[in-house]
Amino acid sequence: MNLIFFEPIIGVCGAQSHTAGPIPGQINSPNYPGNYPQTLGCWWFITSRPGTKILISFIAFDTETCCDKIKVYDYIPDITEPLRNEEQLLLAGGDTIPNDVISTGNTVSINFESDSSFERPGFNLSFVEVESGYTTTTVATTTEPSLCGPSSLIASPVAAKNLSSPGFPNDYPLSLSCWWNIEAPSGYLVELTFTAFNTETCCDKLLIYNSRDGTVTTSDLLYELKGPMKVGDDGPLVRVSLHNFMSMRFNSDSSFTRTGFHVMYKAIGENFSCKNFFKYFFWPK
């Protein structure tokens, strides 16, 4: 059996040690969003208060599939001991955004290695302290109709339909993870018209993807909306899909909440002009 030992390489990797709290922190691959260097061996160690856990969520992910991998371990290794692969929570490479990872205790270590061939933009992830009772199934239950509403929606060319963050116009709950997949008839696009938008700027985001079923990569991201946004003062806030479908993900962290958003969605076809296409796709996200 080959024993793999912990060998930290520092310098270009940035700070190794981090403390997770109720306000999310972030870790990037070196040089992100530019390409990371070759032959990396980066380690990051995250600790939270005793009795809590650490939640890791990937915001962007694009590495060489074969050879440049990120690994997440459920403990902080000792340099004198071989790595305990049975405590590996994640092994990922490629351009598919990994699922959320949650520790069993209050420590996590992250390892990222690249080989001597191709480079990619790498990754951007957030980490936050959560209560000991928090599990990945806690996130999953937020997609139930009782809270987020139905996840599969049909856009009609006849009349706009309504969708809002849970609790709107009151504050949305903490630690949300809602997904909605919207599909229009063939030959149409999906148009979103926001009538209200107010989320925590740092941490609570609505991400809109070029996806039919919520299976997404970093390159599928069309729009990222966050913070208090002017809606109505300078005209409506409108976003449009590339095809006859889109997926929307709304996440909130475990700290502050806001009133969230309200949006009307419908199918649009022949009357969608080239002028509007340029405005909605090349307007700042």
C-alpha positions, 0 to 999 in steps of 0.5 A, a space after each residue: 500500500 502506498 502511503 501519501 504524506 501531507 506535504 504543504 507548498 506555500 507562497 503562491 497559495 495565499 494564507 493557509 489558515 482560516 477561521 470560519 464564522 457566521 460571515 462567509 469567507 472565500 478561498 480561490 485557486 492562485 491567480 483566480 480568475 486567471 489561470 492557476 500555475 503549473 505544479 501546484 501543491 496548495 493546502 488550506 486549513 479551516 477551523 470553526 468553534 468547538 461544537 460547530 461544523 463547516 459548510 463549503 460551497 463552490 461558486 466557480 469551478 474549472 480545472 483540468 479534468 484528468 490531472 488537476 484535482 481539489 480534495 477536501 478532508 474532514 480533519 487537519 492532517 499531521 505532517 508526520 502522518 500519512 493522509 487518511 483517505 477514508 476521511 476525504 469528503 470530496 475529490 473533484 476535477 473538471 468544470 462541473 460545480 461540486 455539491 456543497 460539502 459539510 464537515 462532521 466536526 469543526 475542522 476541514 482541510 483543502 488540497 489543490 494540486 496541478 500537474 505540469 501541463 495545462 492550466 485552467 481558471 480554477 475555483 472560487 469557494 466560500 466557507 461558513 460556520 454552521 450549527 452542529 445539527 446542520 446537514 446537507 439534507 438540511 439544504 435539500 429540504 429547502 427545495 420542497 414545495 412548502 418553502 421554495 415552491 415547485 422546482 419545475 415551471 412552464 413559461 407561457 407566451 400568453 401571460 406572465 407568471 409570478 415567482 418570489 423568494 420564500 417569505 416575500 415580501 417578508 424576509 427570506 429564511 437563513 441557509 436557503 438553497 432553492 432551485 427553479 427550472 423554467 422552460 418555454 415552448 420550442 422556438 421561444 425564450 424565457 424572459 424574467 422581469 423583476 419588480 423587487 430585488 433586495 438581498 444581502 450583498 456579500 452572501 445571498 445571490 440569485 444565479 441564473 444559468 443556461 441549463 434545463 435541469 439545474 446541472 451546471 458548470 461555471 460557463 453556464 452562468 448567465 447572470 448573478 444578481 445580489 444586493 439592493 437593486 433599483 427596480 422601477 426607477 430606471 425601468 424594469 430589471 429584465 433578464 432573458 435566456 439564451 434558449 427556451 430554458 433556464 435554471 435559477 439558484 437562490 442561496 442565503 447564508 446563516 447570517 442576515 436576511 432581506 426581503 428577497 425578490 419578486 419576478 414575473 416570467 413568460 415566454 417571448 418569441 418573434 417580438 424580441 428585437 435585436 436591440 433588446 437582445 444586445 441590451 439584456 445579454 451585454 448589459 452588466 450582470 
